[in-house]
Amino acid sequence: MTHQEPGRSGARAEERPSKLHDDGGSMLPERAADDTDQGWGEPAGGNDAWLLEQRPPHWD
C-alpha cells in the first residue's frame, strides 16, 4: 500500500511542473571558492596555454 499526501494526484516529481521561476541564471556559483586557483594556493591566470602545448599529438 502506498501513502499519498492529501491533494496530490500521484504524479512523480519529474512529471510535475516546477514552481520555481527559471530565468536562465544559476542560483549556485559555477565553482566553489575552494576549487579556484587561489583556493589551491596557486597564482591567478592558470596554465591553459602550457597544457595545450603539452597535449599529445594522438589526441588531435
C-alpha positions in Angstrom: 0.0 0.0 0.0 1.4 3.4 -1.0 1.0 6.6 1.0 -0.1 9.7 -0.8 -0.2 13.2 0.6 -3.6 14.9 0.6 -4.1 16.9 -2.6 -1.5 15.0 -4.6 -2.5 13.3 -7.8 0.2 10.7 -7.5 2.4 12.2 -10.3 6.1 11.6 -9.9 8.3 14.5 -9.1 9.9 14.7 -12.5 6.5 14.9 -14.1 5.2 17.8 -12.1 5.9 21.3 -13.3 8.4 23.3 -11.2 7.1 26.2 -9.1 10.5 28.0 -9.3 11.0 30.7 -11.9 13.8 29.7 -14.3 15.3 32.9 -15.6 18.3 31.0 -17.1 20.7 32.0 -14.3 22.1 29.7 -11.8 21.4 30.0 -8.1 24.7 28.3 -7.3 28.2 29.6 -8.3 29.8 27.8 -11.2 32.8 26.8 -8.9 33.3 26.6 -5.2 35.7 29.1 -3.7 38.0 26.2 -2.7 38.1 25.0 -6.3 39.7 28.2 -7.7 43.4 28.8 -8.3 43.5 30.9 -5.2 41.8 28.2 -3.2 44.5 25.8 -4.2 47.2 28.3 -3.3 48.2 28.9 -7.0 48.6 32.2 -8.8 45.7 33.5 -10.8 45.7 33.1 -14.5 46.1 29.3 -14.9 48.4 27.4 -17.2 45.9 26.5 -20.0 48.4 27.6 -22.8 51.1 25.4 -21.4 48.7 22.5 -21.1 47.6 22.9 -24.7 51.3 22.9 -25.8 51.9 19.7 -23.9 48.9 17.9 -25.5 50.0 14.6 -27.1 49.7 14.5 -30.9 47.5 11.4 -30.8 44.7 13.5 -29.1 44.1 15.6 -32.2 
